[in-house]
C-alpha cells in the first residue's frame, strides 16, 4: 500500500547533534588511521624535494612495503631572473608543500618549516599496490598570518574509490591551520600523475601548491623499477620529472600586498620547468653546493629540483612530464626523436608514437622515452666537470614563452639535454642515477 510521505521537521538542536557526531566520526577515523601507519620516518636521501622509495619489499598479503610521508603546507618566495629574493625587486610570493619528518610534533614542524616553502612540491615516488599514508600538516602562512586558508592533497587523475581521501573539500576533508590529516592511497595503476591543493584551487595551484607523483609497476617476470609501465618496451636507464607551469606575478604580488585579483585577467610573464626558468634550468647539483654563487644559494633553498637532462650515449631516458598551469604547451626536442609511451597514467601500447614535439595541456601528463645519440665532437656542445658533451635543446615551441618578463635575452621554458663523451677507456662518463633528476658530478660538501 502506498503511504503518503510526511516531511519531518528538524530542530537546530538536531543539526548540532549531527555536527558533533560527524566531527567525532571523522576524528575517530583519523585516530584509527594513525594507529595503522608506521611511526618511524623513512630513511632520507638528504634531498629536500624527494620522498625516497624503500623499494618493493614483499609483505605476506602480497602488497609492497608501507610508505608514510609527512607534508607541510606553508608559504615562501620563488627566485626568478629579474625577481631574485635578495634583490631590490624581491622574490615572487608563493604557497607550497614541504617534506618533513614523520615523528615531528605539529609544533616542531611549524617551527622548522613555516615560511620556508620549496617549489615544486616534493616528488612522490611509489610502487604499485604499495600502501601510502601522507600526513598533511597545515603550518600556516608566515607572510600573511591573517589568512587561515585550509589545504588538501588531491591526486589528479588517480583512481580513488574513497572520496574522503580525494582532497576535494566539498566532498571530503580540508585541513585547517595547525592541524593534521592522514591521507591513504593504494595505487593500482602505474604511470605519472600530479597532485595539488584543491582548496580554492584556482588560486592555490597558481601560487605553487602542486607536484608530481609517479607509480612504478610491481616488479616481477622481468619487470623492474626501471620500467615506466609493466611492459618491456618501457625500460629506461635514467628518469627526469619535468613539471611545467607558468607564473603571472601580479596575483602573487597582490596577495602579498593584501590586494584582490580578477583571475580572468590572468596573463603569465614567466614560464618554468620544475619551478625554474632559463638559465636557472641548467644549474646542477654541483652548482647548488657552491654557496659562493648567489643564484645557486637561492635555488638550493627554494627550487632545488634540477631541470637539466644528462645522458651517456645509448642510454634510454624517461621523461615524466606533467602540466599544472593554465596554458597549452608544445615541448620540442631539437635533434632527438622521442617515443610517447604513456598519457595521463595510461600505457599507450600499440598507440605509442614517435615525435619531436609533445603537446600537453593543463592537468595532463606524458611519459616519453628517447635514446641518447652517440657523442660527436663535431656537434655543438661544451665541457663541465662531468666531461665533454653535445647539447640538444628541449624547449617550448612558442617563442613568446622563452622570455623572463622584461629581462633581456633568452629565458622561460627551455633546458638542455647533454650527451657526454665516454672516458678514455670507453667507460661511461656519468655513473648510475640514484634518484630522479639526479645530476652529476655529485656535491662534495
N, C-alpha and C positions, 0 to 999 in steps of 0.2 A: 504494500500500500504506500502510495506517495504521501510524504508528510511535508507540510509547509515549513520551510526553514525560518526560524525566528532569529533575527540578529541579536547577538549577545552584547550587552553593554559592559564596558570595562572602565574601572576607575583609575585615577592616577596612581593609587596605591598598587594596583595590579601591575602596571607598567614598571614601577620601581622594583617590585619583586622580581619581575623577569630580568630587569637590568642587572640586579645583584646576582641572580642565578647564572646569567650568561657570563658575567665577569668572573665569577668563581669557576665556571666551567673552563673558560679559557686559561685561567691561572693554573688550574689543576692539570690541564692538558700540557701546558708548558713545563710544569714540575715533573710530569711523567716523562716527557721527552728528555728533560735534563738528567734524569736518572739513567736513561738509555745510552747517553753519549759518554765516551771516554773522557776522563778528567785530566789527561796529560796532553801537552801540546805536541803536535807532530814535529819531528826534528827539522830544523830550518836549514836553509841554504845560505843564509846571510843576505838574501836578496829581498828587499822590502816590497817587491812587486809580485813575487811568485809564491804560490801555495804549493810546496813540494809534495809530489805524489809518492807515497811509500811503496808503490808497486802492487801488482795483483797477487797479494798474499791470500791463498785459498782459505776458506772457512768451511766447517763441517756442513753447512747448509748450501754450499755451492756458490755463495756470494763471495765477493772480494773484501779486502780489509776495510774496516770502517774509517771514514775520514771525519775529523772535526776541525773546523776553522772558525776564526773569530774576526769579524769585520767591525770597524767603527765608521760612523758617518759624521763628517765634520766639514770644515771649510779651510781655505788657504789661498795661495796665489800661484798662478801659472807664469812661467818665464818664456817670452816670445821675443824674436828680434824686433827692436823698437819699443818693447814693453818689458824690459828687464826689471826684476824685483828691486834691485839695488841701484836703479837709475832714477832720474827725476820724474820720468813718466810713470814709474811704478809698474808692478806686475798686474796681471789680469785676475780679478777676484773669481774664485771657483768654489764649488761644492765637490765632494767626492767621498770615496771609501779608502780606509787604510787597513792594513793587515796587522793584527795584534796577537798576543799570547792568550791561549785558551784559559790559562789559570789566573789571569789578571782579574782583580775585582773591578767593578764599574768605576770606582773612584780612582784606582791606579791607572786604568785605561784612559780615563778622561785627562788625567794629569800628564800622561805620556804623549798623547796624540791629538788632543783638541787643538784645532787651528793649524795642523801640520799635514794637510791633505796631500796626496800624491795622485798624479794623473798619468795614464789611465788607472782605473781601479785594478786591484791585484788580478793577475792571470790565474784562473782556476783550472787546474789540470786534474781530471778524474778519470776513472775507468768504468766501463760498462758494468752494471749490476753492483756497483760499489755504494754502500750506504754513506750518504754525505750529510753531515749536520753543519750548518753555518749559523752561528750565533751573531746576530746583528745588534750592536750597541749604538744607540744614538748619543753621540758625545756632545752635541750642541755646537753652536757657531761661536767662534772667537771674535770675529769682526762684527757680527750682527747678533749680539746676545739677546736682543729684543725679539728675534724670530724664534718661535717654538715649533718649527716645522717637524712633522713626523717623517719617517722614511720607511721604505720597504726594499726587498730584493725580489725582482721579477726576472725569471729565466725566460728570455724572449725566444719563443718557438719551442720551448720544452714541453713534452707531452706529460703533463702533470695531472693525475686523476683526482687530486685533492686540492680544492680551491683555497683552503686555509693557508697553504704554503705557496700560492701562486703570486703573491705580492701585489695584487690589485686591491687597494684599500677598501673599495666599495663592497667587495665580496669576501675579503679576508681580514688581515690584521696589519695595522701600521704601528710603528714603534715610536713612542713619544720620547722626549728628551730625558736622558739619564735612565733609560730602561733597556732591557734585553728582550730579544725574542729568538728562539731556536727554530730555524728552518730545517726541514728534512727533504732530501731529494734522493731518489734511486734511479739514476739514468739507465734507460733501456735501449737507447738508440745512439750509436756513436756519431761523431761529427762535430762541427763547430757551431756554437751558439753565442749568444751575448746576454749580458744581464744589466739591469739598470733599476733605478728607483722609479716606482710607479705612482708616487705621491706628488701631485702637481707636476706630472711628468713632462709637460711642455717646457717648464722652467728647469726642473731638476736635471733632466737629461742634458740640456744645453749647458747647464752650469758644470757638468763634468761627472755626474754620478752614473758612469757606465763602464763596462769592461767586457773582456772575452772569457768565455768558459768553453772548454772543449772536452769531449768524451772520447777516450781511447777504446778500441774494440777489446773485448775479452780475449786474452791470449789463449792459444791452443790451436792444434792442427796446422802448425806453421805460421800462424798469425802472431805477431809480436807487438809490443808498444810502438814499434817503428812502422806501423801501418795506419793510415788515416781511417780506413774502414776495414771490415772483415773481408778483404779481397786482396789477393796478391799483387794486383796491378797498382795498389795504392802505397806500396813500400816507399820509404824515404830514408835519407841519411841525416838531414838537418831540418828543423822546423822553425818558422817565424810567425808570430801572431802580429797582424797589422790591423789596428783599429783606426778606421777612417772617421774623420769628423771635421766640422768647420766651426768657426767661432765668430760670432758677432760681439764685439767688445762693448757695444753700447748697453745692452741689458745687464752685462756683468758690472760695468761701471755704475749704472743707475741703481742696481741693487745695493752696492756698497754705499752709495750716497743716499739711500732711502728714497729713491725715486721710482716711479712706475715705468712700465714699458708696454707698448702695444705690439703683441707678437706677430701681427700681420705685417709689421714694418721690418721684420727680420731680414737682415742683409749682411752676410758674413764678410769679414775683411781679413781673416786668416783661415788657412786650410792645413790640417795637421794629420800626421801619421803617428800613432802612439803618443799623442799629446805634444809632438814636436813638429815644427815647420823648418824647412830647409834654410840655412845649412845645419841646423841642430840635429837633423836626421842622421848625419854622418858621424856623430860622436859615438865612440866605442867605450867598452868597459875601462880600457887603459886611460882614456881621456877623463872618465869620471873619477878615477883615482888621483888625478892630478889637481890638487886643490889650488895650484898657482893660477890656473885658468879660471877666471871668474864665471864664465858661462858654464863651464863644466861643473863648478861647485853648485851653481843654481840648479842645473839639470839633475845632479845627483840627489838633491834633496826634494825635488818637485816632480821631475819627469824622468825617472830612472830607466825606462824601458827603451833600449836601443832600437832604431828603425833601420839600421844598416844590415844588409844581407851579404853574408860571406860564404864562399864555397870553394872546395877543391875541384879540379876538373873531373868530370864524370859522375859527380855526386848528384843524387836526386834530392831536390829541395822542395819541401812542403810549405806553401804559404797559406796560413789560416787567416782569411780576410773577413772583416765584418764592418758594417757601416751603421752608426747610430746618429748621424747628422740628419739634416732635413733636405739634402740635395742629392740628385743622381750624379754618380761619378763614373768615369771611364778610365781605368788604370791600364796604362800601356807599358809593356816590357819591350824596350828597344833592342832588337837583335837576338832575342831568345824567345822560342815558342813555348807557351805554357799549355798544359793539359788540365782542364777543369774537370775534376772527378767527383766533386760534391757541391751541392747547392742547398742552402738552408738546412744543414744537418741531414741531408738525404743523399745516399750514394747514387750517382747517375748511371753506373753500369754501362750498358751499351750506348747510352745517350751522352757519355763523356765526349768532350770536343776539344780540339786544339785551337789556340788563338794567341794573338799578340796583345789583345785588348780585352779586359774583363769589365763588363758593365755591372754595376752594383748600386742598388737603390737603398733608401732609408730602411733600416730594420732587416737587411738581407745579409747573408753570409755566403762565401765561396771558399772551396778548398781546391787549390791549384798546385800542380807539381811540374817542375821543369828540371831538365838535366843540364848541369853546368857544362858549357863547351870547353874544349881544350884551351890551355893558355897559349896565347900567340903574342910574342914580343913586338910584333909589328902593329898591333892594335892599340888604341888609346888606353892609357892606364896610369899607374903611379906606383909608389912604394910607401909602405908604412912598416911598423915594427914587426908585422907578421910576414913581410916579404913583398915581392913584386906582384902586381895584379893587373888584370884587364878590368875596365869599367863598362858596365851596361846600366843604362838609366831605367828606372821604374818610376813613372810619373803619371800625373793626371793629363789627359789629352787636351783639356780645356786650359789654354794658356792664361786665361783670366784667373785661374786658381793656382798659379805658380808665382804668387806675389805675397808679400808680407805687408798688408795695409799700404802705407805710402812710402815704405822703405825702398831705397834703390836696389836694383839687381834682382837676381833670381831668388825665389822663396817658395813657400807653400808646400803642396802635397807632392814631394819628389824626394827620392832617395836613390842609392846606388846598389847594384849587385856587383860585388868584387870577386873575381875568379883568380885564385892565386897560383903562381908558378910552383911546380914541385921543387923540393930541396935538391941539392946536387946529387944525392944518392937516389933520386927519383921517389922518395917518400913524400907523403902529403905535407904541405906546409901547416895546415890547420889540424889540431888534434880533434878528437871526437867531442861533439857538443854534449854537455851535461844537462842543460835545461833549455827550454825555448828562448829564442832571442839572444842566446849567449854569443858574445863577440870576442875576438882574440886580438892581441895576446891578453892573457888574464892579468888582473891587477897584481902588483907585488906588495901592496900595502894593505 
